[in-house]
Amino acid sequence: MVLYRADLRDIYFNLFDFLKIPKLYPQFNEQDITSIIEEFNKFMSQEVWPTRESGDQEGVHISNGIVTVPKCFHELNQKFCENGWFKIGYPEEIGGVFAPYAVSLACTSLLNGANASYSIFVELTHGAMNIILKFGTKQMQQQWIPSMMEGHIGGTMCLTEPGAGSDVGALKTMATPMSDGRYKIKGTKLFISAGDNDLYKNIVHLVLAKTPGAPEGTKGISLFAVPKLNADGSSNDVLCNKIEEKMGIHGSPTCELVFGGNDNCLGEMVGKECEGMGLMFVMMNEVRLFCGIQGESQANMAFMLSEAYARERIQFGKPIIDLPDVKRMLLKMRAKARGLRALNLYVGSLFDRKCLGESTDGLIALLTPISKAYSTDEGFNVCVEAMQVHGGYGYIKDYAVEQFVRDSKIATIYEGTNGIQAMDFLTRKVLKDQSKTLQELFMKIHASIKKAQPYGWNKELTLLTLSMSKTKDILNYYEEKSTTNMEAVLGTSVDFLNYISRIVVAWLLLEQAILAKEKMMIEKDGDGYLASKITDYLFYSHQDLAHNAGLYQTICVFREDYQHISV
Ligand SMILES: Cc1cc2nc3c(=O)[nH]c(=O)nc-3n(C[C@H](O)[C@H](O)[C@H](O)COP(=O)(O)OP(=O)(O)OC[C@H]3O[C@@H](n4cnc5c(N)ncnc54)[C@H](O)[C@@H]3O)c2cc1C
């Protein structure tokens, strides 16, 4: 088995130097946070990483309606929960171990990098718990939360149906009220992650359904908590019909669930009637950031393994890391993977700041689709590059990187495809907002550019300034086209999301390069880490941000020509 590796130095640089988390939470000093992450990382290396490959090979199975997960996941889940890792980030009043959100997100990243399939069980249960804690009744909370905290009850989110994927409003599952206040649920949900499994004694499904006479589309959707087992221990009428054979995340069952096949599936409404979509968005926004973390973590892990491999592998009498093209691939992978880490932890810190009373909602809303879509697309690309660095050994199973390619792809598809994220970003987060939040963000970026001027980097700073000024032209173009050629607007939403994402990631890497430069003036850079942060910024500007010039042409010049062309 290939050795587990994690770039803790970069995680600490993000949490301490860049995000200054201990300043936000004076009750945590750097040592406290380092201890949590060191211990967590030890657990990843010793317990989680060894289950990644074996879990992938064993996969999940279904027999007589019973779904089994890889055997090694049982002991792992028990140890994970006994060690209290599941509780990180939750308030002490409910039995949690409080930690800043950015710190718990850094742990999530390590977990996902170590075993993506297992991590999905943990994150879905966190997501379901958060909904129940925020919107569930006292009775639901008392009945389920303590056991969820102990790892005995899992959670799922059930949106997708055969005819309702991206178009969630087309769902057909019905919830009919009963005289005791509960609902009878009837319908089929497709592709439900962890939908059934023997890891937990019970599962709480959060199900979107319509009540009789509810309005059409998403406005008529309500949310229901539907347990696999009722409070008295009897089975609720929820059946796993089949599990999907798929490309990756083989340790995570993807289930077709039939609710109420015998007309006896009971659920309780969460929140109010017809408010289900809004509540589910609370869960989905968290899970979207988790998707971003999936892309980031797989990319960072794939880079770490590729770098180690390239130092050892000799061709033409030297380690391949010294060959120009391999060096290019590795520098590009590192800049991108660390840029994605900076992006996702930055968004995580905005949640922390929000909890502490700052108004960060607008920026969170703007950056969530970027975090989800850009991190997962580029995370996947980094994993593919990792395979290339390994040559033929990357394509075979022995070196662990082909599994990153297989496991990371799904994050570009679920929780709203990246195409849907891009439309949301362009239409709701930018145009509907009259680009106010985007302009506020650009003001911050201009301030960083000013701060960086004493350090040179003229070409790169000009590139960033130019990308921002061209954004004005793009927005003017959209304004003009939105009345005459909406296809040209929507058809370039993915390009636009990528365009802005590159500006944001280049900015975050610039901020980190400035910090590295400042630190280098007062401390020695023994292992060259600080210098590498400057290289990351420069390389990302040359290899990624520079392509915004072409993307500008694609959006504003060429796309219009497609209006009358069909596939
Ligand atoms: C392994 C796995 C796990 C999953 N886990 C869950 C889960 O736990 N819970 C759950 O509810 N679902 C889950 N899903 C389902 C997943 O969320 C959907 O597959 C996804 O939302 C896309 O829906 P679809 O597959 O029907 O594709 P479609 O909606 O048919 O989309 C196909 C293509 O059309 C594009 N498209 C669709 N509509 C538009 C539009 N209006 N404008 C532009 N482009 C559009 C999409 O971007 C995509 O490229 C999972 C799926 C998989 C494969």
The ligand as an SDF file (V2000), in Angstrom:
LIG
                    3D

 53 58  0  0  0  0  0  0  0  0999 V2000
  -23.1960    8.2020   -7.0710 C   0  0  0  0  0  0  0  0  0  0  0  0
  -24.3690    9.1230   -6.9630 C   0  0  0  0  0  0  0  0  0  0  0  0
  -24.8220    9.5200   -5.7130 C   0  0  0  0  0  0  0  0  0  0  0  0
  -25.9350   10.3610   -5.5930 C   0  0  0  0  0  0  0  0  0  0  0  0
  -26.4310   10.6700   -4.3490 N   0  0  0  0  0  0  0  0  0  0  0  0
  -27.6310   11.3090   -4.2420 C   0  0  0  0  0  0  0  0  0  0  0  0
  -28.2700   11.4950   -2.9780 C   0  0  0  0  0  0  0  0  0  0  0  0
  -27.7410   11.1070   -1.9250 O   0  0  0  0  0  0  0  0  0  0  0  0
  -29.4880   12.0860   -2.9330 N   0  0  0  0  0  0  0  0  0  0  0  0
  -30.1200   12.5290   -4.0700 C   0  0  0  0  0  0  0  0  0  0  0  0
  -31.2120   13.0370   -3.9640 O   0  0  0  0  0  0  0  0  0  0  0  0
  -29.5380   12.3790   -5.2880 N   0  0  0  0  0  0  0  0  0  0  0  0
  -28.3210   11.7840   -5.4010 C   0  0  0  0  0  0  0  0  0  0  0  0
  -27.7290   11.6110   -6.6360 N   0  0  0  0  0  0  0  0  0  0  0  0
  -28.4000   12.1280   -7.8190 C   0  0  0  0  0  0  0  0  0  0  0  0
  -27.7210   13.3790   -8.3750 C   0  0  0  0  0  0  0  0  0  0  0  0
  -27.8870   14.4570   -7.4990 O   0  0  0  0  0  0  0  0  0  0  0  0
  -28.2750   13.6260   -9.7870 C   0  0  0  0  0  0  0  0  0  0  0  0
  -27.7610   12.5980  -10.6120 O   0  0  0  0  0  0  0  0  0  0  0  0
  -27.9340   14.9920  -10.3120 C   0  0  0  0  0  0  0  0  0  0  0  0
  -28.6150   15.9830   -9.5930 O   0  0  0  0  0  0  0  0  0  0  0  0
  -28.2610   15.1520  -11.7900 C   0  0  0  0  0  0  0  0  0  0  0  0
  -29.5430   14.6960  -12.0940 O   0  0  0  0  0  0  0  0  0  0  0  0
  -29.7420   13.6600  -13.3210 P   0  0  0  0  0  0  0  0  0  0  0  0
  -28.7890   12.5490  -13.1120 O   0  0  0  0  0  0  0  0  0  0  0  0
  -31.1660   13.3400  -13.4410 O   0  0  0  0  0  0  0  0  0  0  0  0
  -29.2270   14.4670  -14.5880 O   0  0  0  0  0  0  0  0  0  0  0  0
  -30.0790   15.4860  -15.4740 P   0  0  0  0  0  0  0  0  0  0  0  0
  -30.8210   16.4320  -14.6050 O   0  0  0  0  0  0  0  0  0  0  0  0
  -30.8440   14.7220  -16.4900 O   0  0  0  0  0  0  0  0  0  0  0  0
  -28.9180   16.2890  -16.1850 O   0  0  0  0  0  0  0  0  0  0  0  0
  -28.2140   15.8140  -17.3460 C   0  0  0  0  0  0  0  0  0  0  0  0
  -27.3760   16.9580  -17.9160 C   0  0  0  0  0  0  0  0  0  0  0  0
  -28.2310   18.0460  -18.2810 O   0  0  0  0  0  0  0  0  0  0  0  0
  -27.8080   19.2330  -17.6220 C   0  0  0  0  0  0  0  0  0  0  0  0
  -28.9920   20.0230  -17.2660 N   0  0  0  0  0  0  0  0  0  0  0  0
  -30.1460   19.6080  -16.6820 C   0  0  0  0  0  0  0  0  0  0  0  0
  -30.9900   20.6330  -16.5160 N   0  0  0  0  0  0  0  0  0  0  0  0
  -30.3670   21.7320  -16.9830 C   0  0  0  0  0  0  0  0  0  0  0  0
  -30.7300   23.1090  -17.1120 C   0  0  0  0  0  0  0  0  0  0  0  0
  -31.9010   23.5870  -16.6970 N   0  0  0  0  0  0  0  0  0  0  0  0
  -29.8410   23.9340  -17.6940 N   0  0  0  0  0  0  0  0  0  0  0  0
  -28.6480   23.5060  -18.1050 C   0  0  0  0  0  0  0  0  0  0  0  0
  -28.2410   22.2240  -18.0090 N   0  0  0  0  0  0  0  0  0  0  0  0
  -29.0940   21.3470  -17.4610 C   0  0  0  0  0  0  0  0  0  0  0  0
  -27.0580   18.7870  -16.3870 C   0  0  0  0  0  0  0  0  0  0  0  0
  -26.1180   19.7760  -15.9500 O   0  0  0  0  0  0  0  0  0  0  0  0
  -26.3850   17.5300  -16.8980 C   0  0  0  0  0  0  0  0  0  0  0  0
  -25.1920   17.8750  -17.5570 O   0  0  0  0  0  0  0  0  0  0  0  0
  -26.5870   10.8230   -6.7690 C   0  0  0  0  0  0  0  0  0  0  0  0
  -26.1120   10.4380   -8.0180 C   0  0  0  0  0  0  0  0  0  0  0  0
  -25.0430    9.5910   -8.1310 C   0  0  0  0  0  0  0  0  0  0  0  0
  -24.5880    9.1650   -9.5030 C   0  0  0  0  0  0  0  0  0  0  0  0
  1  2  1  0
  2  3  1  0
  2 52  2  0
  3  4  2  0
  4  5  1  0
  4 50  1  0
  5  6  2  0
  6  7  1  0
  6 13  1  0
  7  8  2  0
  7  9  1  0
  9 10  1  0
 10 11  2  0
 10 12  1  0
 12 13  2  0
 13 14  1  0
 14 15  1  0
 14 50  1  0
 15 16  1  0
 16 17  1  0
 16 18  1  0
 18 19  1  0
 18 20  1  0
 20 21  1  0
 20 22  1  0
 22 23  1  0
 23 24  1  0
 24 25  2  0
 24 26  1  0
 24 27  1  0
 27 28  1  0
 28 29  2  0
 28 30  1  0
 28 31  1  0
 31 32  1  0
 32 33  1  0
 33 34  1  0
 33 48  1  0
 34 35  1  0
 35 36  1  0
 35 46  1  0
 36 37  1  0
 36 45  1  0
 37 38  2  0
 38 39  1  0
 39 40  1  0
 39 45  2  0
 40 41  1  0
 40 42  2  0
 42 43  1  0
 43 44  2  0
 44 45  1  0
 46 47  1  0
 46 48  1  0
 48 49  1  0
 50 51  2  0
 51 52  1  0
 52 53  1  0
M  END
$$$$
